[in-house]
Amino acid sequence: MPFPSDLEIASRASLKPLDEIAAAAGIPVEHLEPYGKGAAKIDLDAIEAMADRPRARYVIVSAITPTPLGEGKTTTTVGLGQGFSHIGRRATIAIRQPSMGPTFGIKGGAAGGGYSQVVPMDLFNLHLTGDMHAVTAAHNLCAAMVDAHLYHGNECNLDLHNIGWRRVLDVNDRALRNAVIGLGGRLDGIPRQSGFDITAASEVMAALALCTGLADLRGRLGRIVVGYTPDGTPVTAEDIGAAGAMAVILKEAVKPNLMQTLENTPALVHTGPFGNIATGNSSIVADQVGVRTGDFLLTEAGFGADMGAERFFNIKCRYSGLAPDAAVLVATVRGLKAHSGNHKIVAGRPLPEALLAENPDEVHSGGDNLRKQLENMQIHGCTPVVAINVFPGDHQADIGAIAEIAAEYGSRSAVTTHFADGGRGAAALAEVVAEAAEEESAFRVLYPDEASLTDKIETVATRVYGADGVDYSPQAAAQLAGYERAGFGRLPVCIAKTHLSISSDPSLKGAPTGWTLPVREARASVGAGFIYPICGEMRTMPGLGRAPAALGIDIDADGEIVGLS
């Protein structure tokens, strides 16, 4: 029998009423706001109401550097959350809400996979409770008010050539990356060049993810810099009068969403900041709820440990005040073989036969990536556990090679088969993670607030990425100096680079050395609360491929969605 599709598995799920899920997790039912049968909002008053409950062990889930094969980070997060129930412990998971652009594009959905999914899958991957649309509306309201401000006299003296606030949309549409707006007659606005980003790339989304409540969100929205005057003075959303109305639009979106896994583990699904230019982590408020719900809270960080985990440690934890007790680093045999550089892998095409052959030496060669990512966990004082995500056909010698690499760094490891076996397949991993989380935590951020922006960038580049140093373009150097003068120097840095390599060059596999990080530009997300240096070409509006997932998605005569993956 062929293995059933994710949608087929999800459609057979036996869901419990969400008030039962909440009650079992200790979330007061009076703070639950149902959105149909599959999801509910959690009122932020629940955070204070749960403050006296015991604090769960806080565990971050990250991975080796992504490859076209997919390492199964979300699936592992879900499976591990389910696995704890098989060893008599209670866990809650916290993950990001997916963007519909990638869902209908190349990536597909982000609910997990196989027998480790968040359900209902269709609700999770599509509109959920409308948070994405609220972010889109709040962001575009600000954009409309910028253009109205220009049209009605430009009291703030915005420089038409230095307005950074574009519009957003939750689709993949390359034709909107660059646009000229305001064309037509005099009543149609002032013509200028602008464009669109995907909603997940909005600074509003990042602010929503990093705020600690509605009042904090209101303050962050007010600090958003929409552009500059000719002399370089920042102009904010507060200055043009947009921030209050933006906060009103986001009043419901700031509340985290409660769902469940196939095995009825509580799942907090909230925010979806773009992983290349923002934190790539779910929200602080979701973690504030989840950390009082059981024995363990598992929170996932996007891309590899050099990206999402570094930002989790140095940005998210800095603002939340929460410190992780352990970390999970997901690795696969195929992924590490890909990092050996010996194989050409193209998404959607058959895998090279040599990649599937037993070759522990090749795992050790590509294992330099795992070694560096383990080091990246350890320099933050976090105890890492390697989750060996096993695929059918993996050889025991290759699996053993991953365990050997983990042992080199004094890290625990465990084989997990949660995709095929659900929580039962992750029970051994749950045991090992529980052990690691009991050890005394020595968590630390890599740099202090008072360090200069260049010192912060160089610390991350050399200690996390393994670069020899940093090369700043004249433009980037001037921008960073300007941010220091404007009083933004105490903000953390969120380095925008490729997710396909620890380096800034996506073609370099493993753990490259002997290179310099090129910073060509620097931008300020003052409302969200970070500066992001840009290293390479960052696409903030993806495009659709020749055969996007949308081609196979439809609805049948019974009203059931088909083809969603």
C-alpha positions, 0 to 999 in steps of 0.5 A, a space after each residue: 500500500 502506498 503511504 497516504 498523503 498528508 491531506 489524507 492522513 489529516 482528513 482522518 484525524 480524530 480531533 478533540 474539542 479545543 476547550 478540552 485541549 486548553 483545559 488539559 494544558 491549563 489554559 483557562 477556558 474563559 480566555 478561549 475565543 473559538 474560531 469555528 471548530 478547528 482553531 481558537 484565539 487565546 486572550 492575552 489576559 491568559 498570560 497573567 492568569 497563568 503566571 502562577 503555574 509552573 514554568 515548562 522547560 523551554 526547548 528550541 528546535 532548529 536544524 542543519 543548513 537547509 537543502 532541497 531535500 528538506 530536513 523535517 524541522 516542523 515535522 520533528 517539532 510536531 512529532 517530538 511534541 507528540 512523543 512526550 505523551 508516550 513517555 508520560 510527559 506533557 508538551 506544547 508546541 509553538 510554530 509559525 503560521 505559514 504564508 499562502 504564497 509558498 503554500 500555493 507556490 513551490 514550498 507547499 504547506 507548513 503543518 508538518 507531515 505524515 503522522 506528525 501534523 497540526 490539524 485541521 491541515 487546510 485551515 492551518 495552511 490557508 486563512 486560519 483566523 485571518 492574522 495574515 490578512 490583518 497584517 496586510 491591512 495594517 501595513 497597507 493602511 500605513 502605505 496609503 497614509 504615507 501617500 496621502 501625506 505626500 499628496 496633502 502637502 508633505 508636512 513631514 518633508 519626506 524625501 520622495 527618493 528615500 521612502 522605504 515603506 512599500 506595500 505587501 500581499 500574501 501571494 508569490 508575484 514577481 511582477 509586483 516586486 518593482 512598480 511605479 505608483 501614483 500614475 494618472 491624473 493629479 487626483 491619483 497621487 504623486 508618482 514615485 517608484 515603489 513595489 510590493 513585498 510578501 506579507 511575511 516580510 512586513 515589519 508589521 509582522 516582525 513587530 507582532 512576533 516580537 511584542 509582549 502585548 498590545 501596548 508594546 505592539 502599539 509602541 513598536 508600530 509608532 516607531 516604524 520608520 517609513 522614510 527620511 527627510 532630505 537631511 536624513 531625519 527619520 519619519 515614523 508611522 507615529 509622525 504621519 498619524 498611522 500607528 493608532 489605526 494600525 494597532 486597532 486593525 491588529 487588536 485580534 491578530 496579537 492573540 495567539 491561535 490554539 490548534 492541536 496535532 494529530 495526537 491532540 498535543 496543544 499547538 500554538 500557531 502565531 505570526 510568520 516573519 520572513 526568515 531571510 530578513 526577520 527573525 523567522 520565529 513564532 511570537 513571544 506572546 505564544 511562548 508566554 502562554 505556552 511556557 505555563 502549559 505543561 512540562 515542555 514548550 517546544 518552539 521552532 526557529 526557521 532555517 538552520 541554526 545560523 539563521 533562526 536559532 541565532 536570531 532566537 537567542 540574540 533577538 527573541 530571547 532578548 525581548 522576551 526575557 525567556 531563556 532556553 533549557 535545551 535545543 534540538 538540532 535536526 539532521 538527516 543522512 541525505 542532508 549531510 551527504 548533500 553538504 559534502 558537495 558531491 551531489 547535484 540535487 534539484 528539487 522535484 527530480 529523482 535523487 542521485 543513486 550515489 546519494 542513496 548508497 551507504 557511505 558513512 565517510 560522506 556523512 562525516 564529510 558533510 557533517 562539518 555543517 552539523 559540527 558548526 551548527 552544534 558549535 553555534 548552539 553551544 556558544 550560546 550556552 544551550 545544550 543541543 540534542 541531535 534529532 536523527 530524522 530517519 528516512 526509508 532506505 537510510 543505512 545504519 552505518 550512515 545513521 551511526 555516523 551522525 551519532 558519532 558526530 554528535 558524540 564528538 561535541 558531547 551532545 546526545 542524539 536519538 533516532 526519530 521516525 515520527 513521520 511514519 510512526 507519529 509520537 511513538 516514533 519520537 519517544 526515544 528523542 523525547 527521553 533524550 531531550 528531557 534529560 538535556 533540559 534537566 541540566 543547568 542552563 548557561 544561556 547567554 546572548 553573544 553581544 551586549 546592547 551597548 556594543 556598536 552595530 559593527 561590533 555586533 555584525 562582526 561577532 555574528 559573522 565570525 563566531 556563528 558563520 565562521 567568516 574571517 571578517 566583514 567587508 562594508 560597502 561605503 553605503 552600508 558603512 554610512 547607513 550604520 553610522 547614521 543609525 548610530 547617530 539616530 539613537 538606534 545603536 542599541 538594537 540587535 542585528 538581524 543579518 539578511 543572508 542566504 539560508 542555503 549556506 552558513 556563508 553568504 554564498 549559497 553555493 558553498 556547502 558544509 562549513 566554509 572557511 576563508 571568506 569575508 561577509 560582504 555587507 552591501 546595505 543596512 536597513 532599520 526595522 526600528 519598530 520591530 526592534 532590529 537593524 538588518 544588514 543585507 549580504 547578497 540579493 534578498 528577494 522579499 517577494 517570491 515568484 511562482 515556478 513553472 509548475 506551482 502547487 496551485 496547479 494541483 489544488 482544487 475543491 471537489 463536488 463535496 466541498 473537500 479540498 484536494 491537492 494541498 500539501 
